[in-house]
Amino acid sequence: MVFDFIQMFKSTKKIVYLIPMYSKTGGVEVAANTLIEKEYQGFQLEKLFVCLDIKDINNPLKIIGSVRRILASKPDIVIMSLWRSSLVGLLSKIFRPRIKLILFIHSEKNTNFFDYIFTRIAYIFSIEIWSDSNSSFERRFRFKFRRIPRIISFNSRIINRSKELQNMPNFIYWGRKSIDKGLIRALKIFNGVKRYYPNAKFRIIGPDCEDTDIIKSFINKNGLNSSVLFYDALDFQDIYHIAEKSSYYIQASKFEGMAISVVEAMKIGLVPIVTPVGEITNYCNEKNSIIIHSNIETVRDILLTLQNEDTYTKLSLNASRNWARTTYKESFIEACRNIISYEHD
């Protein structure tokens, strides 16, 4: 109440949240799409996507265009997710030094050289560091300069556990069709299960990327074409309906941050089959998941679970329990309010 009263007498700040690409499946993009562009108490929120189509993701003209849009928008604060946004934010600050930057971290690893460079430069010039989890921040930066991140909940939506789930050899994944997400390893594990369950299915949902052809080539070489079903990026409601036909969510990522798709799958009640990386290690364990240590052991654990209804039910119920009810939107807006509060002080 005191905060609301004070805001009545203060000018409205403009905050631009900068995201590299519009997508229906990427964790960052999905969470950002839950935010509503409007005037909140004390600030106006605007979302800006560097590009709207994956084919333009490496187009330098999109970077230049985004800088121009930010300068035209005249924001007080720019929040930057992922390295392309950091590049745009830093270039914007060169032309308008009064812009204040916030770096938003979503992964414990750098994806490439540009990510390493621009993220660290943005780290230096940002007034605050936000992160989807402590592990993303702690493992990303060796030298932290005594900075403490603000953790933003990545509980992007309230999801009810499905009542339609059955213990079947049906697997699903949604997110980027990327090798970094462990899709080749996931397919190897799936192929191991398929030898015992020829009718097993693996549904893969998400936008194509530079690795898609490599993944499809692996599927062709291993005769999995009729067993692996590909879908383009879908709205979550459509994903939910497809997920209800599945029993297990498999993601063998090489590295991760919060892994929002894993969280969503657990809320639905799917049993996650995951590598112990990033923040996943803090919410997936032997009581609610099948942890990937080796492919052979994972295939064995899946087969044992498929043969035991009680084991599957316990894992499924445990997976869907104990998730915080604070949403990403609530956490994000509260963080913006806190920034505005001390910016006015």
N, C-alpha and C positions, 0 to 999 in steps of 0.2 A: 504493500500500500504506500509506504514512504517513497519507494522507487518510482511508482506510477505518478505520485503527486509531483515529485521533483521534475520528472520528464516533461510535464506540462509546460514548464518554463524554460525548457532548453530546446535548442534547434535540433531538427531531425538530421541524423547522420545518414550517409548513404554507404551501404556495404554491397560490394559485388563479390559473388562467389563464382570463381573461375574453374571450369571443369574442361578437360581436353576434348571430350566427345560425348554426344548424346547417345545413350544406349539403354536398352531395356533389361540387360542382364549383368553388366559389370557392377561390382559391389559399390564402387564410388558413385557411379552414375545412377544406380537404382536408389541409393540413399538420397542423393541430391534431388531426384525427381519427386520425393515426398515433401520437399520444401515448397512453400507457396510464396511466389513473388508478390509482396504487398508491403504496406507501411505498418510496422509494428510499433510498439511504444518506444520511442526514442530513436528508431532507425528504420530506413527503407531498405528492403532486401531485393537484390536483382541477381539473377543467374545468367551467366554468360558461358556458352559452349564454344570452344575454339573451332570445332567443326561438327557437322551434323551427320557425316557419313565416314565410315572407316577408310574409304579410298582416299580421303583428303587428309588423313592424320599426319602425313609427313610433308604436306604442302606448305612451303615457307610463306606463301601468300596468305594462308589462313592465320599464321602467326602475326603477320603485319596487320591484317584486317582486325584481329582481336585487339591489338594495341590501339588501333584507331578508335574502336568502339569503346574501350575503357576510357580513353582520353575524352571522347565526346560525352561519356556518361558522367564524368567528373566525380568519381567516388572518393570518400574519405578513407575507406579501408578496402583492401582486396584480399580475399581468402583464396589460397592457391592449393589445389589438389593435383598431385603428380607433376612430373618434370616439365611438360610442355606448358602447363599453367604457370609454373615458376618462371620459365623463360619470358612469357608474356607479362607477368607481373613485374619482373625486374626491368624489362624494357620500358614499361609504362612509368615506372618510378624515375627512370632517367629523364623522361620528358616532363614529368610532374612530380618533383621530389617530395611534395607534401603528402602524397599517397602513403598510407601505412599498410604494411604487408603482414599477413599471417600465413605461416606455412603449415599445411595439413598433411600429416604423414599417414600412409596406409599400408606400408609394407616394411618388413625388416631388412630387405635387400634392395640394392640398386639394380635396375633392369638393364642398364647399359652405361656407357661412359658419360653421355649427356645427362642422364639421371643423376649420376654421382656429382658432376660439376655443378649443375644448376640448382640441385636440391641444397647443396652445401652453401652456395652463395646466397640463396634465399633464406637459409637458416640464419646466416649472419645478419641479414638486413630486416628480418621479421621482428615485430614487437612481441609476438607470442608464437609458440609452437603448439599446434593441436595434433593429437594422434588418436587412432582408433583403438589403441591398446598400449600398455606399458612396454610390452615386448617389441612392438614395432619401433618405438623410440629408442629403447635401451640397446637393441641389437643393430640399429641402423647407424648410430653415431658413436664413434669411439671417443671423440672429444666433445663433451657436452657443454662446456663453459658454464657449469653450474645452472643450466636451464632445466626447468621442470615443465613437462608438457601438460596441457589441459586435455584430459581424456574425454572424448566425445562418444557417447553410446552409439554403437552401430546396430542397435535393435531397430531396424528400419521400419518394421511394421508389426502389429500385433497379429499373430498367426495361431489359429486353433489347431489342435492335433486332429488329424483325419481319423474318422471311424471306419474307413474303407480299406485300411491296410491289411495285407495278407503276407504270410511268409512264403514268397515265391522267388525264383532266381531271376528277378527283374531289377535292373540297376538303372540309375539315372545320374546325370551331372548337368548343371547349368552354370554358365559363365563363359569366359573367353575360351575359344577352341585353340588352346595354346599348349606347347610342350612344357612351359614353365608350370602349368597347372597339373602336370603329370598325366596327361591323357594317354600317352604311349604306355606308360607303366600301368595305368588303370585298365587299358585294353589287354595287356598281357595277363593281368590278374583275371579279368573277365574271361579271357580265352581258356585259362586254366579251369574255371568253373564250368564253362560250356562243354568241356570234354565229358563231364559227368551229367550235365543237364543240357542236352542239345537244343532245347527250345528256349534257352535263356535269352533275354533281351537286354540291351544297353541303349538307353535313350540319351542323346547328347544335344543340349539346347544352348544356343548362343550364336553370336555373330562370328563370321569367318575372320581369320587374321592370317598373317604371313605363314603360320605353321599348319594351316588347314590342309593343304595339299600333302604335306608329309604325313599327317594323321590318316588321311584317306588312303594314301599309298600303303601304309601299314595294314589298314583294314583289308585292302584288296589282296595283299600278299599272304595274309593269314586266313583268307576265306571267310571273313566276318560280315560281308556285305548284307546278308539277309538277317543278321542278328543285331547289327548296330544301326539305330535309326537316328538320322540327323534332322534337327529342327533349326530354323532361324531364330533370331532374338524374339522373345514373346513377352507379353505382359505377365505379371506374376499370377494373376488369376488363372490364366491359361496354363502356366507352369504348374500351379497347384493341382489342377485337374489331371494333368499328365502324371504328376508325381504320385497321385493316389493309385495309379496302376503299377507303381513300383514298390519295392520293399527296402532297397538299400541305396544310399547315396554314396558314390565313390569319387574321391578327389585325392590324388596322390601328388599334391603340390611339392615342388622343390623348395619353395619358401612361401611364406604367407604373412599377412598382418592379422586382422580380425577374422578373415574368411567368412564374409557375410552369407554366402550361399550355403556353407556348412551349417551355420546357425539357423538359417531358414529351414533347411532340410530336417534338422533336429526338432524344431518346433512342430513340423508336420507329423513327426513320429517315425521318419525314415531312420534306419540304423546307419550311421556314418561309417564309412571305411576310409580312413584318412592317415596321412603321414603325420608324425608328431613334430610339426614345424610351427614357428610363430606362436600366435596366441592360442592356436588349436590345442596346444599341450595343456592349457589351463582349463579347458572345458570338455575335452574328449579324453576318456580313460576306458579301462577294461569293463567298467560297469555300464557304460552307455554307448560304446563304440567298438569297432574292430580296428585296432591300430596296425598300420603297415610297418613291419620291420624288415621282412623279406617277402618276396612274391610267393614262394612256396608255402611259408607259414600262413600267409594271409588267405591263400586259396583253401588251405586246410581249415582255418577258423571259419571261413564262410560256409564251407560244406558242413561242418559240425553244427553251425547255427541253422542252416536250412533243414537239418534233420531233427531239430529240437524246437518245438513251438514255444515252450516255456522260456528258453533262452532268448529267442527272438522277441517275445512279448516284453520281457524284463528290460532288454536293451532299448527297445522302442519307447517304452514308458519313461525310462530314465533319461533318454535323449530329449524328450519333450518337456521335462520338468525344470523348474528352478531358474528360468530365464527372467531377467529384470523386466519390469513393465515400463520403464522409462524408454521412450522412443528416441530414435535419432533426431527427429524433428524437434522434440522438446529439448533435448540436450544441446543441439546446435543453436536454437533460438536463445536459450538461457546463456550460453557462452557469448553470443553476440551482445546480449544485454549487459553482461559483466564487462565486456570490452568498452562499450559505450559509457557505462557508469564511471570507470576510472579514467576514460578519455576526457570526461567532463570535469573531473576533479582538478 
